Amino acid sequence: MLYQLYETQRSLMEPFADFAHSAAKAYGNPLGLFGQNPFAQRISAGYELMHRLGKDYEKPEFGLRTVDVDGVAVAVHERVEINKPFCELRRFKRFSDDTATLAKLKGQPAVLIVAPLSGHYATLLRDTVKSMLADHKVYITDWKNARLVPLSEGVFRLDDYVNDVQEFIRHLQSIYGNCHVMSVCQPTVPVLAAVSLMASRGETTPLSMTMMGGPIDARKSPTAVNNLAMNKSYEWFENNVIYPVPSNFPGAGRRVYPGFLQHSGFVAMNPSNHAKSHYDYFQDMVKGDNSSTEAHRKFYDEYNAVLDMDAAYYLDTIRIVFQDFSLVNGTWDVCAADGQLQRVRPQDISSTALLSVEGELDDISGSGQTEAVHAICSGVPKSMHKHVEAKGAGHYGIFSGRRWRELVYPEVKAFIRENALANQPTGPNRTKTAPAAATRETPNKPARARPVHQV
């Protein structure tokens, strides 16, 4: 019922938001009739703020068209490599006709970035992808909005998340021989489970795993997010935050944790900060500070765009990660794609290097939660463990913004380079390798003048 009420309210607000947008333009045009009003700039700013508070925010695009590689502009083409019911594996393919740049790109490692499925779209990691593209072949998981997935596709559980990650890892391994994996926030748990299961089965495991700001052990330094999940019962979540998708969406009838509830929770964590940000936005519009207003729009276009999560997945995460602590307690059994149950044993990982990254001021994944990965991955030699704490960084700062680019990314880049395939010995989890031809990203092309190559 709540979801239907929300949709009704949103539909009623839509024409007012559209009117406010038109009015903002009318009063903001100094050559127009309304723009002659001495208070036109303030009125325009007020209408623009009203528009942004009332509008519906669609899924943003990555919008990465080029990347700078040592001073050379390299074209980037985004495409869907694998399309699954609840997730797309996106590849950012790079093209260059500069011979030296091409040779450099071809020798760079392949990285699978596992984006969080926790309310926002994968585009929240746009800055992460942009930085990584200069030095890596980049793939990312782009999770779909559950309200757009028909009921005929079945439910999506945390086990399915783990199985999808394994499939994507194997896909990269089939192309490049092996790969590196980076997980940001929520996916640190299912990614560790995926690699653990592969190790237990004797499969090739990734060369390295980078875990950033995730709840590996949510008992350590619990935050407000952790406390909510731990202090409310499983039944409370099932009865109070799960709703069926309204009839006007393809996923009508699917039980989900709605994105608007998650967004409300995000805002409630720092309401005064958001109020101040919108007030500053109004003031900047009055002053004509286009740079600041554009920065505000970009941030909130991303922050306000949210997706629904399938109820089964959301409730699994509450129980397994935040209530039973099944990963660190060694009690998590995952149902594989063939229906067989397998125990998650991180201690079976022996040849995948581990990097954990935490933000000093992270108020979502507290201090020590991500670093806990090192204790439970006891089979990995100590020389292949590394932990980084980003001073002055909050949760978003470890994967986006200045601190990500200046403090965190150089550490990630160096760690992946150190553990690249060419420098690694053959280990017990690296017995299977792709044929030599499979390590090429593209087949040989007929020669032509100034060819544009892709990597």
ABEGO torsion letter per residue (X at the ends): XAAAAAAAAAAAAAAAAAAAAAAAAAAABAABAAAABAAAAAAAAAAAAAAAAABBBBBBBAGBABBBBGGBBBBBBBBBABBBAABBBBBBBBBBABAAAAAAAAABBBBBBBBBBAGBBAAAAAAAAAAAAAABBBBBBBBBBAAABBAAAEBBBAAAAAAAAAAAAAAAAAAAGBBBBBBBEAAAAAAAAAAAAAAAAGBBBBABBBBBGBBABAABGBBAAAAAAAABBAAAAAAAABBBBBAABAABGBBBBBAAAAAAAAAAABAAAAAAAAAAAAAAAAAGBAAAAAAAAAAAAAAABBBBBBAAAAAAAAAAAAAAGAAAAGABBBBBAAGBBBBBBAAABAABBBBBBBBAABAABBBGAAAAAAAABAABBAAABBBBBBBGBBAAAAABEAAAAAAAAAAAAAAAAAABAAABBBBAAAABBBBAAAABABBBBBBBBGBBBBX
